[in-house]
């Protein structure tokens, strides 16, 4: 087995350099090269990560003569919100972002009584080609930079802190890499982003590693690399079928790494970190929701540190793929539980706002 499989996005102009792309030492060096004192880098980071401020004109602890130059060097505008759309009485807000080169991607903020979860994108588009997924059908445009990934979090956290989301001012508690793209195919930048999200202020946002979930369709070499990081983030496997015959169709990367290989890597992750693995399973009517497949899945997962997250499919307009019948969903749950496997059915938020990943970007395009 090769040490790593690389998915190469089309060659494009690079996003502007941003503070979030750099380590603290690298930020200090940039500031030094501008003729400023290195501690200015820490001030910038405190504003950005600690106070969620990106506009250097508002940073009154910086010399007025230096603010514009420092902003251009380390806090350029990366993302522009094209639109926000909401549902669930404003408790769910989807944002369509436009990057410097015009590419579009999405994030979704979901407010619950006990937490606020932000679902973020790691790529514009996706190269995994899963036929039931709007993003997968759009193809891969490019990887997002670390700064572009983090700016989704900072901008959303700023709006939440300022009371611009229903429910009053609040804080993001959970980050899930389940938006557009395959996070493990942009491994380096996703890992950098996790560190920026979880490092304490002023080096990062100070969100607990245990509040971060990284999903993958099953890029086994990248899972193995994540194991070596010895982090406490949760791993989510987008499985969608327990048998190779069907998964080859639903998740084409399965032709490279089969179900057993993917689950073996997941169990190694759980064994190393002590963290329960999440198995994501989109229930698709008459495709993968049969009772016998629930039994097969239960047998594969029984006895492991695992939780199944069943996802009623949010159908893409014009697609043949649609959500399972309620009675089939209930039987699937019952069969899994009979094997002693913990299972929940995901709250189906965002259906009326093109909630599935890629639908809003596709509509805009």
FENSUL-V744030 format. One line per field, one symbol per residue. phi: phi as a letter, one per 30 degrees, with the letter a starting at -180 (. if undefined). psi: psi as a letter, one per 30 degrees, with the letter a starting at -180 (. if undefined). Layout:
phi = ???
psi = ???
This chain:
phi = .ddaccccdedbdddedbeddcdeddddddddddicdedddddeddddddciccdddccddceedcdddddddbbddcbbddacbbahhidcbcccccdecjdcabbbcbccecabccccccbciacdiddccdddddiccadddeddddddddddddddddidcejieabdcbbbdbddjceddbeedddededddcddecdadiddedccbccadkdeedddddeddhccddcccddiaccdeddeddbedddcbdeddddeddddddddcicddcccbddceicbcddddddddeddceicdabccdbeedddeidddbdddeddddddddddddcicdbbcddddiddbhddejddddddd
psi = klekkkjjlkklkklkklefflleeeeeeeeeffglkfffeeeeeeeeeefhkfjfffiffkkeffeeeeeeefhlkekkkelkklahhffkkkkkkklegfkklllkkjkleglkkkklkfljakgfhkfgkeeefflkelkkleeeeefeeeeeeeeeegggkkflkakkfkkkigbkljeffheeeeeeeeeeefklkgfafgkkefgkkklkfhjeeeeeeeeffhlglkkkjjdfkfkeeeeeeeiffffejleeeeeeeeeeeeeefgkkkkjkjjjkkgegglefeeeeeeeefkflilkkjkjkkjkkkflfklllkeeeeeeeeeeeefggkkklkkkilgefhhfkkfeeeeee.
